[in-house]
Amino acid sequence: MIRSIITGTGHYLPKKIIKRNHFLKHKFYDSKGFKIKKSNKEIIHKFQKITEIEERRYVDEGLFNSDIAAIAAKKALKNSKICKEKIDYIISAHNYGDIHPISYQSDLVPSISAKIKNKLKIKNKKCRPYDMIFGCTGWIEGMILADQLLRSRYAKNILITSSETLSQVIDPHDRNAMIFSDGAGAAVLSAIEYLENEKYGIIHYDTQCDNNEKLYYLINGPSLNPNYKKSLVNIRMNGRRIYEYALTEVPNMIKSILDYANLHLQDVHKILIHQANAKMDYAILERLLKLYNYTSLEKDFLSQIMPMTIHKFGNSSVATVPTLLDLILKGKMPSHEIKPGNTILMASLGAGMNINGMLYRFPKK
């Protein structure tokens, strides 16, 4: 029986730390194009209280999306001990590609996955590069596609990267600009033979795509400041709608995944959820707990089962979940640990609206 096993992980966090003071001189506008009358101190304080984001990371000038993806990929390959020439597919999750430093427009030709292959100096012509444009859910969806390819015996080793330089596509006049960050993560997924009763690796997953009226909850558009013309590639987000959708749909999907796998929430050791907004993530978990009739919680239970990095790293889109996973596996989050035999659940929500989740069990040997 083929099982899809994570054989290596890696991540890249930019060195440039952006604190709240960075936004004190910004001129924030509302959705109607009028300057917000509240002071920036008030705006920043309220934002931090809701999202819990204290800092975020921005890439240095001259560093592209494909560059940081390649850095994370090299680390994952080294960790896996698998020769790069034995990688059959590179699946690259992102949304904006490389951003041109002058025009601030997306560069997707060649594809990011092809650029990663080039930067890794992989000569194998049978290694196929795929780009996964799927909102913030892209890395998990890339893992799902990789699992299907591995179990179908079309591949033996697949590199799944996730990278974004959102600092280059945010509107400096939008309060939501303070949410976004840069970063990259990567994993190598390999096909390994196990006995049929040995359920390790990727156990089950599901994806839901509401691409009708909910399609426009997160879009690109011009700046909120009518006089700011630098770029038309600005993230425009209906935060309230996304929050309501997440609380309604994500807990139900997670429970359906667990039900299908005949598992209970108590069988899950860690929940690695997309880090978009701390308040939203806590609310999702609380709704999930209610589905299992949890009436009382031990102190700090939420932070024990659901590690958070958003406070220091912000929302790096597709990179948040794999970065979190690699940090824990490499012992860089001392209060959290994943042991052999542990089962984790990874979940994300992103533009589309797309949501997905995946159950993964680490092999005991």
N, C-alpha and C positions, 0 to 999 in steps of 0.2 A: 504494500500500500504506500503510494507516494504521499509524503507530508511536506508542506512548505514551511521550512525552518529558517528563522533569522540567524544567519551565520556571522554577520558583522554589522555594526552601526557606527555612525559618525555624525558630527555636526560642526557648524561654524557660527560663532557669535562675533559680530563686529566689535572692534575695540572702542569705538566712539560712543560714549554714554551721554544720552540726552536727558537732562533733568528738567523739572518743572519750570525753572527760571528761563529756560530756552524760549518759552512761549510768552513771556511777559510783555514783549514789544510787538507781538502779533496784533493785527487788526481783525477781529472776528466779526463775521456777518451772519445774518439769519437767512433762512431759505427764500425770503422775499427780496434779498439783496440790500437790506438795510443794516447799517453798523449796529452791533449789539451795544446797548448803553451800559451794561454792567461792567465793572472793572475786570481786568484780566486776572487779578488775584482771586476774585469771586468765581470767575469762570473756571479757572484751573483747580481751585479748591473743590468745587462741586463735582468736576470731572473726576478728580482723584478719589473722592469719597465713593462715587458710584462704581468706577472700574477697578479701583485699587492700584492703578498703574502709577508707580513712582518714577520709574526710569524706562527708557527704551534705547535700542541700539540702532545706529545708522552706519552704513558702509562709508569708508573713506572715498574721496573723489577719485575717479578712475577705476574703481572696482565694480565689475558688472555682476548681474544676476548669475550668468553662466560661470563666472570666476568663483563665486562663493559656493555654488553647487559642486564644482569640481573639487574644491578643498574638502568639503564634507564627504564627497564620494571617495576621495583618496584615503581618508581616515577609515571609512567603512570597509573598503577593500583590504586595507592593511589589517584591520581587526578580524576580517573573515579568513585571512590567510589563503584566499583564492586568487589565482593568477588572473590579472585583468583580461587576458586574452581568452579566458574561459567564460566571460560574461556573454550571454546570448542576446539579452535585451537591456537597453537603458530606458527606463520610463521616468520622464522628468515632469514632476508636478510644479506648475507655476501658473501665473495669470497674465503677466505683463511682459515677459521676455526681458531682453536687455534694453535699457532705456538710453536713448541717444542723449549725450551730455549737453548738446546745444538746442536741439528741437524738442527734447523731452517727449519724444514719441517712441512707441514700442517697436523694437526690432526683433522680428520673429523669423527672419530668413538669413542664414540657415536656422533651423530649429534649435532650441536650447539644448535638447538631448543630443543633437549632432555636434554642437559646440562642446558639450561636456565630453563626448567621446574623443573629440579632437584634442582637448586639453589634457585628457588622461593618456593620450598617445596610444590608444587602442588600435591596432592594425587589422584585427580580425574583421573581414568584410561581411561575415555572417552575423555580426553583432548589430542588431537593428535598433535604431533610436526612435522612441515614441515620445511625443509631448502629451501631457495630460492637463488639459485646461478644464478645470472642474470646480472653480472657486476654492475656498479654504479647505474643502474636503478632498482635494486632489491627491495628497499623498496616500491616504487610506484607500482611495479608489485605485491608485496605482498598485498598491499591495494586493487589492482584490483581483485586478487584471493579471498581475504576476502569478498569483495562486492558480488561476485558471489555466494559464500557459504551462506552468510547472506540472500540474496534475494531469494535463492532457499530453504530457511528455513532449511538448514542442520546445522545451527549454530545460536546462539543468541549473543555471545560475542567472539571476536577474538583479540588476542594480536599480533601485528605486530612489530617486533624489527628489528633494523638495527645496525650493529656494524662492526668495522674493526680496526685492529692494523697494518696499512700499514708500520709503522716505522720498523717493523720486517721483511718485505719482499721487501725492496728497496735495490738497488745496490748503495753503497756509492760512487761509481766511475762514476755514471750517473748523469748528471745535473738535470734530471727529478726527482731525489730523493728529491729535495727541494720542490716539489709540494705537496707531500703526508703527511698525518697526521692521527691521531687516534681519535676515538670518537664513540659514540653510541646514537641512538635515538629510541623512541618507541611510539606507539599509541594503544589505545584500540578502536576498531570499533564495534559498537553494532547495532543490528536490532531493529528499532523503527517504530511503526505504525504511518502513517500520512494519511491524505486525499489525494486522487489521484492528486489534483491540487496543493498540497503543495510540491514543488520541493526543498527539502533540502538534505543535505548530499552529497554523491557522485552523480553527475549529469551525467557525461559522461567521457569516457577515450578511449585511443587508444594506441596500441603498434606496433612497426615496427622492424623487425629483419633482417638485411642484413648479413647473415651468410655464404656468398660465399667468394669471394676474399677479402672482407672487414673484414672477420673474424680475420685476422692477423694484424690488426692495433694496437692491444694491446694484448700482449702475456706474457708468462713467459720465462725466459731464463737465461743463465750463465751471469756472470758479464762482463762488457765491458773491465775490466782489466783482461787479460788472466791469470794472476798469482793469482787472487783472487778466492779461491775455497770454501768459507764458505758455500754457499748455491746455489742451482740451481733455487730456488724460488725467482726470481728477476723480478720486473715489467719492461717490455720492451715496450716502447710506441713510435709509429710513430706520433708525435705531429702534424706535418703539415697535414697529411692525415686526422686525427681526426678533426682538426680545419676546414678543407674544407668540410668534411662530415657534421659536425654540422651546419655550416652556410647554407648548401644546404637543409638539411632534417628537422631540428628541427622547424624552423619557419613555414614551410608548414604543418607539423603535428599539431602544435598548432592551426593554423587557421582552419584546417579541423575539429578539436575537437570543436572549438567554432561554426563553421558553422553548424555542426550536432545538436548542442544544441540550435540553433537559437539565439546565443549571438554574440555581437560585442566585440572587444577588450576594448571598453570604459565601458563595463559592469563588467570588471575584476578589482578588487581593488588592488590585489597584485599578482605578478608572483614570485613564489618560484622555482628557477631553480637550478639544480645541480651545486655546486660551485667547478669548476675544474680549471678555468682560467678566470680571470676577463675580459681580452681583448676579449676572445671568447664569454663570456656571454653577454657583451655589444653589440658585433657585431650581435649576435643572435637576441637580442631585437630590434636593429636598422633594421635588415632585416624584422622582424615581423611588425614593424611599417610601413615600406614601402608597405607591402602587404595591409595595410589599408589606403594607400595614405596619411600618415602623412607627411606633407612637412615642418613643423616647430615644434620645441619642446620648451616647457617652460624650463627655467633654472632648472637644477637638476631633470628633469622629470624622467630620467632613474633610478636614485637612489631612487626616491619616489615610483615608481611602482615595482622595482625589488631590494629588500633588499639584501645586500651582507655581508657575514661573512668571506669570503676567506682571507681577509687581515690579520685577527688575528688567524684564525683556520685552514687555509690550506684546502686541499682536503681530506676529510675523507670518500670518496667513498659513500656507501649507507647511511651513517649517515648525510650527509650534509642537505638534504631537511627536514627530521623530526626534526633535531636539530634546524634549522632555524625557523620552525613552532612553536616549543615549546618555543623558546626564545621570539618570538613575543607575543604568547598567554599568557605567564607569565609576560609580561611587562618588559622584560629585553633588549629590543631594543627600547628605548624611542622615537625615531623618527618614529617608525612604530607601527601601531595598526590595529587589525582585530576586527570589530564590528559584533554583531548579524545581520544576513541578508547579510553580505558581501560575495562576490564570489571570490575565489582565484583559480589560476591555478598553478599546480605543474608539472614540467617537468624535465626529466633527460636523459642523454646519457651515455652509458657505453660499456664495452668490449662486442664484439660480431660481428658486431656492433648492439647494441640494443638501441632504443630510445622509450620513452613513455611519456604520459602526462595525467593529470587528472584534471577535474573541480570539485570543492567542494564549496557548499554554506552552511554557518553556520546558524543554526536555529535561528529564531527570539525570541524564547522562550524555 
